Amino acid sequence: MVPEHHVMSEEEVTELLSTYNISFDQLPKIFHDDPAVKAIKAKIGDVIRIIRFSQTAGRAESYRLVIKRPKK
């Protein structure tokens, strides 16, 4: 039930930021200890592409910047 997660290359990230005219820090975040992030061995600072499929939207892609979870 978990959607596909893929680590993006530097070239893909550059194209993504250019397409949406945003900076690296404006990307939505995901914590480094998220089970899906661990499964694909993503590191802090990586950008991941999440691909979901639904009956209404078809294929939907979202992007997340992997960050370290702050200590309590």
mmCIF file as Biopython writes it, N, C-alpha, C and O atoms, coordinates in Angstrom:
data_model
#
loop_
_atom_site.group_PDB
_atom_site.id
_atom_site.type_symbol
_atom_site.label_atom_id
_atom_site.label_alt_id
_atom_site.label_comp_id
_atom_site.label_asym_id
_atom_site.label_entity_id
_atom_site.label_seq_id
_atom_site.pdbx_PDB_ins_code
_atom_site.Cartn_x
_atom_site.Cartn_y
_atom_site.Cartn_z
_atom_site.occupancy
_atom_site.B_iso_or_equiv
_atom_site.auth_seq_id
_atom_site.auth_asym_id
_atom_site.pdbx_PDB_model_num
ATOM 1   N N  . MET A ? 1  ? 0.807  -1.198 0.000   1.0 0.0 1  A 1 
ATOM 2   C CA . MET A ? 1  ? 0.000  0.000  0.000   1.0 0.0 1  A 1 
ATOM 3   C C  . MET A ? 1  ? 0.859  1.275  0.000   1.0 0.0 1  A 1 
ATOM 4   O O  . MET A ? 1  ? 0.330  2.376  -0.147  1.0 0.0 1  A 1 
ATOM 5   N N  . VAL A ? 2  ? 2.167  1.128  0.163   1.0 0.0 2  A 1 
ATOM 6   C CA . VAL A ? 2  ? 3.056  2.290  0.159   1.0 0.0 2  A 1 
ATOM 7   C C  . VAL A ? 2  ? 3.370  2.652  -1.295  1.0 0.0 2  A 1 
ATOM 8   O O  . VAL A ? 2  ? 3.732  1.777  -2.081  1.0 0.0 2  A 1 
ATOM 9   N N  . PRO A ? 3  ? 3.235  3.934  -1.660  1.0 0.0 3  A 1 
ATOM 10  C CA . PRO A ? 3  ? 3.539  4.327  -3.037  1.0 0.0 3  A 1 
ATOM 11  C C  . PRO A ? 3  ? 5.031  4.186  -3.332  1.0 0.0 3  A 1 
ATOM 12  O O  . PRO A ? 3  ? 5.853  4.084  -2.422  1.0 0.0 3  A 1 
ATOM 13  N N  . GLU A ? 4  ? 5.361  4.182  -4.629  1.0 0.0 4  A 1 
ATOM 14  C CA . GLU A ? 4  ? 6.764  4.072  -5.051  1.0 0.0 4  A 1 
ATOM 15  C C  . GLU A ? 4  ? 7.552  5.289  -4.577  1.0 0.0 4  A 1 
ATOM 16  O O  . GLU A ? 4  ? 7.067  6.418  -4.652  1.0 0.0 4  A 1 
ATOM 17  N N  . HIS A ? 5  ? 8.758  5.055  -4.093  1.0 0.0 5  A 1 
ATOM 18  C CA . HIS A ? 5  ? 9.680  6.118  -3.687  1.0 0.0 5  A 1 
ATOM 19  C C  . HIS A ? 5  ? 10.986 5.891  -4.449  1.0 0.0 5  A 1 
ATOM 20  O O  . HIS A ? 5  ? 11.480 4.766  -4.509  1.0 0.0 5  A 1 
ATOM 21  N N  . HIS A ? 6  ? 11.545 6.953  -5.030  1.0 0.0 6  A 1 
ATOM 22  C CA . HIS A ? 6  ? 12.807 6.856  -5.773  1.0 0.0 6  A 1 
ATOM 23  C C  . HIS A ? 6  ? 13.685 8.054  -5.436  1.0 0.0 6  A 1 
ATOM 24  O O  . HIS A ? 6  ? 13.198 9.182  -5.353  1.0 0.0 6  A 1 
ATOM 25  N N  . VAL A ? 7  ? 14.978 7.812  -5.241  1.0 0.0 7  A 1 
ATOM 26  C CA . VAL A ? 7  ? 15.928 8.905  -5.046  1.0 0.0 7  A 1 
ATOM 27  C C  . VAL A ? 7  ? 16.184 9.536  -6.413  1.0 0.0 7  A 1 
ATOM 28  O O  . VAL A ? 7  ? 16.449 8.832  -7.387  1.0 0.0 7  A 1 
ATOM 29  N N  . MET A ? 8  ? 16.102 10.864 -6.480  1.0 0.0 8  A 1 
ATOM 30  C CA . MET A ? 8  ? 16.303 11.578 -7.743  1.0 0.0 8  A 1 
ATOM 31  C C  . MET A ? 8  ? 17.780 11.927 -7.925  1.0 0.0 8  A 1 
ATOM 32  O O  . MET A ? 8  ? 18.501 12.154 -6.953  1.0 0.0 8  A 1 
ATOM 33  N N  . SER A ? 9  ? 18.216 11.965 -9.182  1.0 0.0 9  A 1 
ATOM 34  C CA . SER A ? 9  ? 19.585 12.362 -9.499  1.0 0.0 9  A 1 
ATOM 35  C C  . SER A ? 9  ? 19.716 13.882 -9.390  1.0 0.0 9  A 1 
ATOM 36  O O  . SER A ? 9  ? 18.713 14.595 -9.336  1.0 0.0 9  A 1 
ATOM 37  N N  . GLU A ? 10 ? 20.945 14.368 -9.358  1.0 0.0 10 A 1 
ATOM 38  C CA . GLU A ? 10 ? 21.180 15.813 -9.278  1.0 0.0 10 A 1 
ATOM 39  C C  . GLU A ? 10 ? 20.567 16.527 -10.487 1.0 0.0 10 A 1 
ATOM 40  O O  . GLU A ? 10 ? 20.012 17.617 -10.350 1.0 0.0 10 A 1 
ATOM 41  N N  . GLU A ? 11 ? 20.668 15.917 -11.657 1.0 0.0 11 A 1 
ATOM 42  C CA . GLU A ? 11 ? 20.109 16.515 -12.867 1.0 0.0 11 A 1 
ATOM 43  C C  . GLU A ? 11 ? 18.588 16.611 -12.781 1.0 0.0 11 A 1 
ATOM 44  O O  . GLU A ? 11 ? 18.003 17.619 -13.179 1.0 0.0 11 A 1 
ATOM 45  N N  . GLU A ? 12 ? 17.951 15.567 -12.265 1.0 0.0 12 A 1 
ATOM 46  C CA . GLU A ? 12 ? 16.501 15.574 -12.117 1.0 0.0 12 A 1 
ATOM 47  C C  . GLU A ? 12 ? 16.061 16.645 -11.124 1.0 0.0 12 A 1 
ATOM 48  O O  . GLU A ? 12 ? 15.051 17.314 -11.338 1.0 0.0 12 A 1 
ATOM 49  N N  . VAL A ? 13 ? 16.815 16.809 -10.039 1.0 0.0 13 A 1 
ATOM 50  C CA . VAL A ? 13 ? 16.481 17.819 -9.029  1.0 0.0 13 A 1 
ATOM 51  C C  . VAL A ? 13 ? 16.610 19.215 -9.626  1.0 0.0 13 A 1 
ATOM 52  O O  . VAL A ? 13 ? 15.745 20.065 -9.416  1.0 0.0 13 A 1 
ATOM 53  N N  . THR A ? 14 ? 17.687 19.451 -10.370 1.0 0.0 14 A 1 
ATOM 54  C CA . THR A ? 14 ? 17.888 20.750 -11.015 1.0 0.0 14 A 1 
ATOM 55  C C  . THR A ? 14 ? 16.732 21.073 -11.947 1.0 0.0 14 A 1 
ATOM 56  O O  . THR A ? 14 ? 16.231 22.198 -11.951 1.0 0.0 14 A 1 
ATOM 57  N N  . GLU A ? 15 ? 16.305 20.092 -12.739 1.0 0.0 15 A 1 
ATOM 58  C CA . GLU A ? 15 ? 15.177 20.289 -13.656 1.0 0.0 15 A 1 
ATOM 59  C C  . GLU A ? 15 ? 13.883 20.549 -12.891 1.0 0.0 15 A 1 
ATOM 60  O O  . GLU A ? 15 ? 13.090 21.402 -13.289 1.0 0.0 15 A 1 
ATOM 61  N N  . LEU A ? 16 ? 13.662 19.823 -11.801 1.0 0.0 16 A 1 
ATOM 62  C CA . LEU A ? 16 ? 12.470 20.001 -10.973 1.0 0.0 16 A 1 
ATOM 63  C C  . LEU A ? 16 ? 12.396 21.427 -10.423 1.0 0.0 16 A 1 
ATOM 64  O O  . LEU A ? 16 ? 11.363 22.089 -10.523 1.0 0.0 16 A 1 
ATOM 65  N N  . LEU A ? 17 ? 13.503 21.889 -9.842  1.0 0.0 17 A 1 
ATOM 66  C CA . LEU A ? 17 ? 13.531 23.229 -9.252  1.0 0.0 17 A 1 
ATOM 67  C C  . LEU A ? 17 ? 13.312 24.298 -10.313 1.0 0.0 17 A 1 
ATOM 68  O O  . LEU A ? 17 ? 12.645 25.302 -10.064 1.0 0.0 17 A 1 
ATOM 69  N N  . SER A ? 18 ? 13.873 24.077 -11.490 1.0 0.0 18 A 1 
ATOM 70  C CA . SER A ? 18 ? 13.705 25.026 -12.594 1.0 0.0 18 A 1 
ATOM 71  C C  . SER A ? 18 ? 12.266 25.042 -13.097 1.0 0.0 18 A 1 
ATOM 72  O O  . SER A ? 18 ? 11.703 26.107 -13.353 1.0 0.0 18 A 1 
ATOM 73  N N  . THR A ? 19 ? 11.683 23.876 -13.235 1.0 0.0 19 A 1 
ATOM 74  C CA . THR A ? 19 ? 10.313 23.759 -13.735 1.0 0.0 19 A 1 
ATOM 75  C C  . THR A ? 19 ? 9.327  24.504 -12.844 1.0 0.0 19 A 1 
ATOM 76  O O  . THR A ? 19 ? 8.445  25.208 -13.335 1.0 0.0 19 A 1 
ATOM 77  N N  . TYR A ? 20 ? 9.480  24.345 -11.531 1.0 0.0 20 A 1 
ATOM 78  C CA . TYR A ? 20 ? 8.544  24.960 -10.591 1.0 0.0 20 A 1 
ATOM 79  C C  . TYR A ? 20 ? 9.035  26.305 -10.056 1.0 0.0 20 A 1 
ATOM 80  O O  . TYR A ? 20 ? 8.362  26.941 -9.245  1.0 0.0 20 A 1 
ATOM 81  N N  . ASN A ? 21 ? 10.217 26.733 -10.517 1.0 0.0 21 A 1 
ATOM 82  C CA . ASN A ? 21 ? 10.791 28.019 -10.113 1.0 0.0 21 A 1 
ATOM 83  C C  . ASN A ? 21 ? 10.820 28.157 -8.584  1.0 0.0 21 A 1 
ATOM 84  O O  . ASN A ? 21 ? 10.351 29.145 -8.021  1.0 0.0 21 A 1 
ATOM 85  N N  . ILE A ? 22 ? 11.386 27.132 -7.936  1.0 0.0 22 A 1 
ATOM 86  C CA . ILE A ? 22 ? 11.499 27.120 -6.481  1.0 0.0 22 A 1 
ATOM 87  C C  . ILE A ? 22 ? 12.950 26.843 -6.090  1.0 0.0 22 A 1 
ATOM 88  O O  . ILE A ? 22 ? 13.762 26.425 -6.915  1.0 0.0 22 A 1 
ATOM 89  N N  . SER A ? 23 ? 13.255 27.085 -4.820  1.0 0.0 23 A 1 
ATOM 90  C CA . SER A ? 23 ? 14.578 26.760 -4.304  1.0 0.0 23 A 1 
ATOM 91  C C  . SER A ? 23 ? 14.523 25.399 -3.613  1.0 0.0 23 A 1 
ATOM 92  O O  . SER A ? 23 ? 13.452 24.873 -3.307  1.0 0.0 23 A 1 
ATOM 93  N N  . PHE A ? 24 ? 15.700 24.857 -3.380  1.0 0.0 24 A 1 
ATOM 94  C CA . PHE A ? 24 ? 15.855 23.556 -2.726  1.0 0.0 24 A 1 
ATOM 95  C C  . PHE A ? 24 ? 15.106 23.524 -1.399  1.0 0.0 24 A 1 
ATOM 96  O O  . PHE A ? 24 ? 14.419 22.548 -1.096  1.0 0.0 24 A 1 
ATOM 97  N N  . ASP A ? 25 ? 15.234 24.587 -0.609  1.0 0.0 25 A 1 
ATOM 98  C CA . ASP A ? 25 ? 14.627 24.632 0.726   1.0 0.0 25 A 1 
ATOM 99  C C  . ASP A ? 25 ? 13.107 24.766 0.703   1.0 0.0 25 A 1 
ATOM 100 O O  . ASP A ? 25 ? 12.458 24.574 1.730   1.0 0.0 25 A 1 
ATOM 101 N N  . GLN A ? 26 ? 12.535 25.090 -0.449  1.0 0.0 26 A 1 
ATOM 102 C CA . GLN A ? 26 ? 11.079 25.220 -0.545  1.0 0.0 26 A 1 
ATOM 103 C C  . GLN A ? 26 ? 10.380 23.888 -0.794  1.0 0.0 26 A 1 
ATOM 104 O O  . GLN A ? 26 ? 9.150  23.827 -0.792  1.0 0.0 26 A 1 
ATOM 105 N N  . LEU A ? 27 ? 11.146 22.827 -1.007  1.0 0.0 27 A 1 
ATOM 106 C CA . LEU A ? 27 ? 10.540 21.514 -1.214  1.0 0.0 27 A 1 
ATOM 107 C C  . LEU A ? 27 ? 9.892  21.028 0.084   1.0 0.0 27 A 1 
ATOM 108 O O  . LEU A ? 27 ? 10.389 21.322 1.172   1.0 0.0 27 A 1 
ATOM 109 N N  . PRO A ? 28 ? 8.783  20.282 -0.024  1.0 0.0 28 A 1 
ATOM 110 C CA . PRO A ? 28 ? 8.213  19.651 1.168   1.0 0.0 28 A 1 
ATOM 111 C C  . PRO A ? 28 ? 9.250  18.699 1.769   1.0 0.0 28 A 1 
ATOM 112 O O  . PRO A ? 28 ? 10.126 18.212 1.054   1.0 0.0 28 A 1 
ATOM 113 N N  . LYS A ? 29 ? 9.160  18.434 3.053   1.0 0.0 29 A 1 
ATOM 114 C CA . LYS A ? 29 ? 10.162 17.647 3.763   1.0 0.0 29 A 1 
ATOM 115 C C  . LYS A ? 29 ? 9.642  16.263 4.140   1.0 0.0 29 A 1 
ATOM 116 O O  . LYS A ? 29 ? 8.436  16.036 4.240   1.0 0.0 29 A 1 
ATOM 117 N N  . ILE A ? 30 ? 10.589 15.346 4.346   1.0 0.0 30 A 1 
ATOM 118 C CA . ILE A ? 30 ? 10.308 14.021 4.891   1.0 0.0 30 A 1 
ATOM 119 C C  . ILE A ? 30 ? 11.488 13.663 5.785   1.0 0.0 30 A 1 
ATOM 120 O O  . ILE A ? 30 ? 12.633 13.959 5.444   1.0 0.0 30 A 1 
ATOM 121 N N  . PHE A ? 31 ? 11.225 13.034 6.916   1.0 0.0 31 A 1 
ATOM 122 C CA . PHE A ? 31 ? 12.290 12.729 7.860   1.0 0.0 31 A 1 
ATOM 123 C C  . PHE A ? 31 ? 13.127 11.522 7.424   1.0 0.0 31 A 1 
ATOM 124 O O  . PHE A ? 31 ? 12.625 10.594 6.791   1.0 0.0 31 A 1 
ATOM 125 N N  . HIS A ? 32 ? 14.396 11.558 7.774   1.0 0.0 32 A 1 
ATOM 126 C CA . HIS A ? 32 ? 15.350 10.527 7.377   1.0 0.0 32 A 1 
ATOM 127 C C  . HIS A ? 32 ? 15.013 9.155  7.955   1.0 0.0 32 A 1 
ATOM 128 O O  . HIS A ? 32 ? 15.447 8.135  7.419   1.0 0.0 32 A 1 
ATOM 129 N N  . ASP A ? 33 ? 14.244 9.120  9.042   1.0 0.0 33 A 1 
ATOM 130 C CA . ASP A ? 33 ? 13.924 7.837  9.663   1.0 0.0 33 A 1 
ATOM 131 C C  . ASP A ? 33 ? 12.550 7.299  9.250   1.0 0.0 33 A 1 
ATOM 132 O O  . ASP A ? 33 ? 12.051 6.341  9.842   1.0 0.0 33 A 1 
ATOM 133 N N  . ASP A ? 34 ? 11.946 7.912  8.243   1.0 0.0 34 A 1 
ATOM 134 C CA . ASP A ? 34 ? 10.683 7.405  7.697   1.0 0.0 34 A 1 
ATOM 135 C C  . ASP A ? 34 ? 10.961 6.010  7.103   1.0 0.0 34 A 1 
ATOM 136 O O  . ASP A ? 34 ? 11.969 5.833  6.418   1.0 0.0 34 A 1 
ATOM 137 N N  . PRO A ? 35 ? 10.103 5.033  7.346   1.0 0.0 35 A 1 
ATOM 138 C CA . PRO A ? 35 ? 10.353 3.681  6.845   1.0 0.0 35 A 1 
ATOM 139 C C  . PRO A ? 35 ? 10.571 3.611  5.324   1.0 0.0 35 A 1 
ATOM 140 O O  . PRO A ? 35 ? 11.410 2.836  4.864   1.0 0.0 35 A 1 
ATOM 141 N N  . ALA A ? 36 ? 9.844  4.393  4.553   1.0 0.0 36 A 1 
ATOM 142 C CA . ALA A ? 36 ? 10.016 4.363  3.094   1.0 0.0 36 A 1 
ATOM 143 C C  . ALA A ? 36 ? 11.371 4.945  2.694   1.0 0.0 36 A 1 
ATOM 144 O O  . ALA A ? 36 ? 11.991 4.475  1.740   1.0 0.0 36 A 1 
ATOM 145 N N  . VAL A ? 37 ? 11.831 5.960  3.415   1.0 0.0 37 A 1 
ATOM 146 C CA . VAL A ? 37 ? 13.141 6.564  3.136   1.0 0.0 37 A 1 
ATOM 147 C C  . VAL A ? 37 ? 14.236 5.564  3.458   1.0 0.0 37 A 1 
ATOM 148 O O  . VAL A ? 37 ? 15.196 5.429  2.699   1.0 0.0 37 A 1 
ATOM 149 N N  . LYS A ? 38 ? 14.102 4.865  4.573   1.0 0.0 38 A 1 
ATOM 150 C CA . LYS A ? 38 ? 15.083 3.843  4.941   1.0 0.0 38 A 1 
ATOM 151 C C  . LYS A ? 38 ? 15.118 2.717  3.905   1.0 0.0 38 A 1 
ATOM 152 O O  . LYS A ? 38 ? 16.190 2.214  3.567   1.0 0.0 38 A 1 
ATOM 153 N N  . ALA A ? 39 ? 13.950 2.327  3.407   1.0 0.0 39 A 1 
ATOM 154 C CA . ALA A ? 39 ? 13.869 1.216  2.458   1.0 0.0 39 A 1 
ATOM 155 C C  . ALA A ? 39 ? 14.622 1.495  1.159   1.0 0.0 39 A 1 
ATOM 156 O O  . ALA A ? 39 ? 15.173 0.576  0.553   1.0 0.0 39 A 1 
ATOM 157 N N  . ILE A ? 40 ? 14.648 2.754  0.729   1.0 0.0 40 A 1 
ATOM 158 C CA . ILE A ? 40 ? 15.349 3.082  -0.525  1.0 0.0 40 A 1 
ATOM 159 C C  . ILE A ? 40 ? 16.751 3.619  -0.254  1.0 0.0 40 A 1 
ATOM 160 O O  . ILE A ? 40 ? 17.454 4.041  -1.173  1.0 0.0 40 A 1 
ATOM 161 N N  . LYS A ? 41 ? 17.150 3.599  1.027   1.0 0.0 41 A 1 
ATOM 162 C CA . LYS A ? 41 ? 18.492 4.025  1.448   1.0 0.0 41 A 1 
ATOM 163 C C  . LYS A ? 41 ? 18.806 5.464  1.052   1.0 0.0 41 A 1 
ATOM 164 O O  . LYS A ? 41 ? 19.928 5.777  0.653   1.0 0.0 41 A 1 
ATOM 165 N N  . ALA A ? 42 ? 17.806 6.336  1.166   1.0 0.0 42 A 1 
ATOM 166 C CA . ALA A ? 42 ? 18.008 7.759  0.891   1.0 0.0 42 A 1 
ATOM 167 C C  . ALA A ? 42 ? 18.753 8.391  2.057   1.0 0.0 42 A 1 
ATOM 168 O O  . ALA A ? 42 ? 18.614 7.965  3.204   1.0 0.0 42 A 1 
ATOM 169 N N  . LYS A ? 43 ? 19.544 9.410  1.750   1.0 0.0 43 A 1 
ATOM 170 C CA . LYS A ? 43 ? 20.331 10.099 2.764   1.0 0.0 43 A 1 
ATOM 171 C C  . LYS A ? 43 ? 19.790 11.511 2.972   1.0 0.0 43 A 1 
ATOM 172 O O  . LYS A ? 43 ? 19.042 12.033 2.146   1.0 0.0 43 A 1 
ATOM 173 N N  . ILE A ? 44 ? 20.182 12.116 4.089   1.0 0.0 44 A 1 
ATOM 174 C CA . ILE A ? 44 ? 19.803 13.499 4.362   1.0 0.0 44 A 1 
ATOM 175 C C  . ILE A ? 44 ? 20.318 14.365 3.210   1.0 0.0 44 A 1 
ATOM 176 O O  . ILE A ? 44 ? 21.479 14.263 2.815   1.0 0.0 44 A 1 
ATOM 177 N N  . GLY A ? 45 ? 19.441 15.216 2.680   1.0 0.0 45 A 1 
ATOM 178 C CA . GLY A ? 45 ? 19.795 16.067 1.544   1.0 0.0 45 A 1 
ATOM 179 C C  . GLY A ? 45 ? 19.345 15.510 0.202   1.0 0.0 45 A 1 
ATOM 180 O O  . GLY A ? 45 ? 19.336 16.238 -0.790  1.0 0.0 45 A 1 
ATOM 181 N N  . ASP A ? 46 ? 18.971 14.230 0.148   1.0 0.0 46 A 1 
ATOM 182 C CA . ASP A ? 46 ? 18.441 13.653 -1.089  1.0 0.0 46 A 1 
ATOM 183 C C  . ASP A ? 46 ? 17.028 14.165 -1.333  1.0 0.0 46 A 1 
ATOM 184 O O  . ASP A ? 46 ? 16.315 14.527 -0.396  1.0 0.0 46 A 1 
ATOM 185 N N  . VAL A ? 47 ? 16.637 14.190 -2.593  1.0 0.0 47 A 1 
ATOM 186 C CA . VAL A ? 47 ? 15.253 14.496 -2.954  1.0 0.0 47 A 1 
ATOM 187 C C  . VAL A ? 47 ? 14.656 13.208 -3.490  1.0 0.0 47 A 1 
ATOM 188 O O  . VAL A ? 47 ? 15.252 12.532 -4.328  1.0 0.0 47 A 1 
ATOM 189 N N  . ILE A ? 48 ? 13.472 12.877 -2.996  1.0 0.0 48 A 1 
ATOM 190 C CA . ILE A ? 48 ? 12.815 11.652 -3.468  1.0 0.0 48 A 1 
ATOM 191 C C  . ILE A ? 48 ? 11.550 11.997 -4.239  1.0 0.0 48 A 1 
ATOM 192 O O  . ILE A ? 48 ? 10.857 12.970 -3.940  1.0 0.0 48 A 1 
ATOM 193 N N  . ARG A ? 49 ? 11.270 11.168 -5.244  1.0 0.0 49 A 1 
ATOM 194 C CA . ARG A ? 49 ? 10.041 11.271 -6.039  1.0 0.0 49 A 1 
ATOM 195 C C  . ARG A ? 49 ? 9.108  10.187 -5.532  1.0 0.0 49 A 1 
ATOM 196 O O  . ARG A ? 49 ? 9.492  9.022  -5.424  1.0 0.0 49 A 1 
ATOM 197 N N  . ILE A ? 50 ? 7.881  10.577 -5.222  1.0 0.0 50 A 1 
ATOM 198 C CA . ILE A ? 50 ? 6.862  9.638  -4.753  1.0 0.0 50 A 1 
ATOM 199 C C  . ILE A ? 50 ? 5.791  9.563  -5.835  1.0 0.0 50 A 1 
ATOM 200 O O  . ILE A ? 50 ? 5.226  10.581 -6.235  1.0 0.0 50 A 1 
ATOM 201 N N  . ILE A ? 51 ? 5.519  8.356  -6.299  1.0 0.0 51 A 1 
ATOM 202 C CA . ILE A ? 51 ? 4.556  8.157  -7.390  1.0 0.0 51 A 1 
ATOM 203 C C  . ILE A ? 51 ? 3.353  7.399  -6.841  1.0 0.0 51 A 1 
ATOM 204 O O  . ILE A ? 51 ? 3.472  6.280  -6.341  1.0 0.0 51 A 1 
ATOM 205 N N  . ARG A ? 52 ? 2.195  8.039  -6.948  1.0 0.0 52 A 1 
ATOM 206 C CA . ARG A ? 52 ? 0.934  7.440  -6.490  1.0 0.0 52 A 1 
ATOM 207 C C  . ARG A ? 52 ? 0.001  7.262  -7.689  1.0 0.0 52 A 1 
ATOM 208 O O  . ARG A ? 52 ? 0.066  8.018  -8.659  1.0 0.0 52 A 1 
ATOM 209 N N  . PHE A ? 53 ? -0.846 6.276  -7.608  1.0 0.0 53 A 1 
ATOM 210 C CA . PHE A ? 53 ? -1.870 6.061  -8.623  1.0 0.0 53 A 1 
ATOM 211 C C  . PHE A ? 53 ? -3.236 6.088  -7.945  1.0 0.0 53 A 1 
ATOM 212 O O  . PHE A ? 53 ? -3.419 5.501  -6.878  1.0 0.0 53 A 1 
ATOM 213 N N  . SER A ? 54 ? -4.193 6.773  -8.571  1.0 0.0 54 A 1 
ATOM 214 C CA . SER A ? 54 ? -5.547 6.807  -8.029  1.0 0.0 54 A 1 
ATOM 215 C C  . SER A ? 54 ? -6.543 6.779  -9.177  1.0 0.0 54 A 1 
ATOM 216 O O  . SER A ? 54 ? -6.200 7.066  -10.324 1.0 0.0 54 A 1 
ATOM 217 N N  . GLN A ? 55 ? -7.768 6.432  -8.854  1.0 0.0 55 A 1 
ATOM 218 C CA . GLN A ? 55 ? -8.814 6.370  -9.877  1.0 0.0 55 A 1 
ATOM 219 C C  . GLN A ? 55 ? -9.154 7.751  -10.402 1.0 0.0 55 A 1 
ATOM 220 O O  . GLN A ? 55 ? -9.508 7.893  -11.573 1.0 0.0 55 A 1 
ATOM 221 N N  . THR A ? 56 ? -9.057 8.759  -9.571  1.0 0.0 56 A 1 
ATOM 222 C CA . THR A ? 56 ? -9.444 10.104 -9.991  1.0 0.0 56 A 1 
ATOM 223 C C  . THR A ? 56 ? -8.303 10.892 -10.622 1.0 0.0 56 A 1 
ATOM 224 O O  . THR A ? 56 ? -8.511 11.596 -11.610 1.0 0.0 56 A 1 
ATOM 225 N N  . ALA A ? 57 ? -7.101 10.783 -10.065 1.0 0.0 57 A 1 
ATOM 226 C CA . ALA A ? 57 ? -5.983 11.595 -10.562 1.0 0.0 57 A 1 
ATOM 227 C C  . ALA A ? 57 ? -5.100 10.851 -11.551 1.0 0.0 57 A 1 
ATOM 228 O O  . ALA A ? 57 ? -4.306 11.474 -12.257 1.0 0.0 57 A 1 
ATOM 229 N N  . GLY A ? 58 ? -5.222 9.543  -11.614 1.0 0.0 58 A 1 
ATOM 230 C CA . GLY A ? 58 ? -4.307 8.778  -12.453 1.0 0.0 58 A 1 
ATOM 231 C C  . GLY A ? 58 ? -2.955 8.707  -11.763 1.0 0.0 58 A 1 
ATOM 232 O O  . GLY A ? 58 ? -2.865 8.288  -10.609 1.0 0.0 58 A 1 
ATOM 233 N N  . ARG A ? 59 ? -1.901 9.115  -12.464 1.0 0.0 59 A 1 
ATOM 234 C CA . ARG A ? 59 ? -0.547 9.112  -11.898 1.0 0.0 59 A 1 
ATOM 235 C C  . ARG A ? 59 ? -0.263 10.493 -11.300 1.0 0.0 59 A 1 
ATOM 236 O O  . ARG A ? 59 ? -0.405 11.514 -11.974 1.0 0.0 59 A 1 
ATOM 237 N N  . ALA A ? 60 ? 0.134  10.509 -10.047 1.0 0.0 60 A 1 
ATOM 238 C CA . ALA A ? 60 ? 0.458  11.771 -9.375  1.0 0.0 60 A 1 
ATOM 239 C C  . ALA A ? 60 ? 1.855  11.650 -8.769  1.0 0.0 60 A 1 
ATOM 240 O O  . ALA A ? 60 ? 2.145  10.698 -8.044  1.0 0.0 60 A 1 
ATOM 241 N N  . GLU A ? 61 ? 2.708  12.614 -9.070  1.0 0.0 61 A 1 
ATOM 242 C CA . GLU A ? 61 ? 4.061  12.624 -8.513  1.0 0.0 61 A 1 
ATOM 243 C C  . GLU A ? 61 ? 4.170  13.732 -7.473  1.0 0.0 61 A 1 
ATOM 244 O O  . GLU A ? 61 ? 3.630  14.824 -7.650  1.0 0.0 61 A 1 
ATOM 245 N N  . SER A ? 62 ? 4.872  13.436 -6.393  1.0 0.0 62 A 1 
ATOM 246 C CA . SER A ? 62 ? 5.198  14.462 -5.409  1.0 0.0 62 A 1 
ATOM 247 C C  . SER A ? 62 ? 6.674  14.301 -5.067  1.0 0.0 62 A 1 
ATOM 248 O O  . SER A ? 62 ? 7.288  13.278 -5.370  1.0 0.0 62 A 1 
ATOM 249 N N  . TYR A ? 63 ? 7.223  15.314 -4.440  1.0 0.0 63 A 1 
ATOM 250 C CA . TYR A ? 63 ? 8.653  15.350 -4.182  1.0 0.0 63 A 1 
ATOM 251 C C  . TYR A ? 63 ? 8.893  15.757 -2.746  1.0 0.0 63 A 1 
ATOM 252 O O  . TYR A ? 63 ? 8.162  16.584 -2.201  1.0 0.0 63 A 1 
ATOM 253 N N  . ARG A ? 64 ? 9.920  15.179 -2.124  1.0 0.0 64 A 1 
ATOM 254 C CA . ARG A ? 64 ? 10.241 15.486 -0.737  1.0 0.0 64 A 1 
ATOM 255 C C  . ARG A ? 64 ? 11.761 15.569 -0.573  1.0 0.0 64 A 1 
ATOM 256 O O  . ARG A ? 64 ? 12.515 14.803 -1.173  1.0 0.0 64 A 1 
ATOM 257 N N  . LEU A ? 65 ? 12.183 16.524 0.258   1.0 0.0 65 A 1 
ATOM 258 C CA . LEU A ? 65 ? 13.570 16.671 0.641   1.0 0.0 65 A 1 
ATOM 259 C C  . LEU A ? 65 ? 13.773 15.908 1.948   1.0 0.0 65 A 1 
ATOM 260 O O  . LEU A ? 65 ? 13.035 16.123 2.909   1.0 0.0 65 A 1 
ATOM 261 N N  . VAL A ? 66 ? 14.766 15.019 1.992   1.0 0.0 66 A 1 
ATOM 262 C CA . VAL A ? 66 ? 15.025 14.230 3.189   1.0 0.0 66 A 1 
ATOM 263 C C  . VAL A ? 66 ? 15.808 15.093 4.189   1.0 0.0 66 A 1 
ATOM 264 O O  . VAL A ? 66 ? 16.872 15.627 3.876   1.0 0.0 66 A 1 
ATOM 265 N N  . ILE A ? 67 ? 15.250 15.211 5.401   1.0 0.0 67 A 1 
ATOM 266 C CA . ILE A ? 67 ? 15.888 16.001 6.454   1.0 0.0 67 A 1 
ATOM 267 C C  . ILE A ? 67 ? 16.025 15.152 7.718   1.0 0.0 67 A 1 
ATOM 268 O O  . ILE A ? 67 ? 15.349 14.136 7.880   1.0 0.0 67 A 1 
ATOM 269 N N  . LYS A ? 68 ? 16.906 15.590 8.597   1.0 0.0 68 A 1 
ATOM 270 C CA . LYS A ? 68 ? 17.101 14.916 9.879   1.0 0.0 68 A 1 
ATOM 271 C C  . LYS A ? 68 ? 15.978 15.336 10.821  1.0 0.0 68 A 1 
ATOM 272 O O  . LYS A ? 68 ? 15.601 16.506 10.877  1.0 0.0 68 A 1 
ATOM 273 N N  . ARG A ? 69 ? 15.453 14.365 11.559  1.0 0.0 69 A 1 
ATOM 274 C CA . ARG A ? 69 ? 14.401 14.651 12.552  1.0 0.0 69 A 1 
ATOM 275 C C  . ARG A ? 69 ? 15.030 15.433 13.702  1.0 0.0 69 A 1 
ATOM 276 O O  . ARG A ? 69 ? 16.054 15.017 14.244  1.0 0.0 69 A 1 
ATOM 277 N N  . PRO A ? 70 ? 14.429 16.558 14.079  1.0 0.0 70 A 1 
ATOM 278 C CA . PRO A ? 70 ? 14.992 17.322 15.194  1.0 0.0 70 A 1 
ATOM 279 C C  . PRO A ? 70 ? 14.907 16.546 16.504  1.0 0.0 70 A 1 
ATOM 280 O O  . PRO A ? 70 ? 13.960 15.793 16.733  1.0 0.0 70 A 1 
ATOM 281 N N  . LYS A ? 71 ? 15.893 16.737 17.344  1.0 0.0 71 A 1 
ATOM 282 C CA . LYS A ? 71 ? 15.883 16.072 18.653  1.0 0.0 71 A 1 
ATOM 283 C C  . LYS A ? 71 ? 14.912 16.778 19.571  1.0 0.0 71 A 1 
ATOM 284 O O  . LYS A ? 71 ? 14.735 17.994 19.496  1.0 0.0 71 A 1 
ATOM 285 N N  . LYS A ? 72 ? 14.283 16.003 20.439  1.0 0.0 72 A 1 
ATOM 286 C CA . LYS A ? 72 ? 13.299 16.560 21.383  1.0 0.0 72 A 1 
ATOM 287 C C  . LYS A ? 72 ? 13.958 17.111 22.602  1.0 0.0 72 A 1 
ATOM 288 O O  . LYS A ? 72 ? 13.279 17.616 23.496  1.0 0.0 72 A 1 
#
